[in-house]
Amino acid sequence: MKKINFLYAFLSVLLLTFVFTSCTEDKVPPTVSLLSGTDFLTSDGTIEPAANFKVQVKAIKGDVNMKTLTVFENGTKLALERIVDGLNANPALLSGTDAEAFTKAITIKGQNAGTSDYLFVVEDENLLKDTVEISLRISTSFNVNVANLKVYNADAPAGYFGSVDLQKGAAVASENNPDGDVQDFGVVDDLTDGTWQKKIAPENGTEMVLPLATADFDKIVDLETLIEAYNAGTKVTEAGVTVGKLFLFKSPSAVSGKFDYFILKTLEVNETPPKNQGGDNLDNYIFYLKGKKY
C-alpha cells in the first residue's frame, strides 16, 4: 500500500510540474523593435564624439500590459541627463495606452570615445521582457581638413589675418581674438624694424607640441595616430616656422570637456619686403591643417 501511495504522489508532482511549466511557457511576452525613418538609427553604426543620435522604439504588449522601458549603455542604466528627448525617466513607467503599445522617438547623447552598446528593454506585469540593441562606435577619422590655409604676418594690414582658428580651419584676426588658437608673432618692431619673425605661438588654452623628427604627416591619418604623435613630442610655447615643419596642437573643445587635436604642416613661407623698405607687409604662411574636433 505504501508503494502505491508513493507512486501516486510521484505522478501527481510530475503532473503539477508539467501543468505549471506549460502555463509559464504559454505566457506571451511583449515585443520591442527599432523602426526606421529619417535620422533614426536601426542598426550598428558610427557617430561623431558626443553626438546626439535618435532611435524610434516600438513595443507591443503580450498577454499583459507593459510596465517599464529601460535604456542601458554597456550594461548600465543610461544616466537621464544623456537622454535628450523622448523619456523623462529611466526606467520610464508605462501607463494608459502606452502600457498596451507605443512608438517613442528617443534622442540620446552618444559617448565620447570607443564603442558602446545601447540596449532597450521592455518589461511587463508578468516580469517577462523583450530587448533590442544597437552598437555605436565613435568615429576617429579627421573632420577638419584644409589643404591650403593662408595665414598672414600678425602685423599685416587690416583684413589680412594672422591667427588660426583650428576648429573652423580658418585664418582669423590676431588682436585679442578668443577664436585664435595659433598666432603669428608679427614683425620685430613696427616702427624701427619691420623684419618678419616667422614664429608662432599657441593661444587661448591651446597647447603646441613639436613632433619627433620621424613623424610623417601622411601617416598621421586618424585621432589615435595623432594623439600618439602628440604624446611622443615636445611641448613648446613658441616655435620658428620653416617649410616642411610640423606642429601638433591640443585645443579645448567648444562643445565638450574633451580636447580637439590637430596637425599643421608648413607648405610655404612667403616673405615680402618690410614696410620700411617699401614693402606691403603681407608676409604669409601656407599650411596644411587636419585634425579631429568634437
Beta strands, then each sheet from edge to edge (+ up, - down):
strand 1: 31-34
strand 2: 45-47
strand 3: 52-60
strand 4: 66-73
strand 5: 76-77
strand 6: 83-85
strand 7: 92-93
strand 8: 101-109
strand 9: 115-124
strand 10: 129-138
strand 11: 144-152
strand 12: 163-165
strand 13: 170-172
strand 14: 182-184
strand 15: 187-189
strand 16: 193-196
strand 17: 199-202
strand 18: 207-210
strand 19: 234-236
strand 20: 239-240
strand 21: 246-252
strand 22: 259-270
strand 23: 284-292
sheet 1: 1+ 3- 8+ 6-
sheet 2: 2+ 10+ 9- 4+ 5-
sheet 3: 2+ 10+ 9- 4+ 7-
sheet 4: 11+ 23- 22+ 21- 18+ 19-
sheet 5: 13+ 12- 14+ 17- 20+
sheet 6: 15+ 16-
end
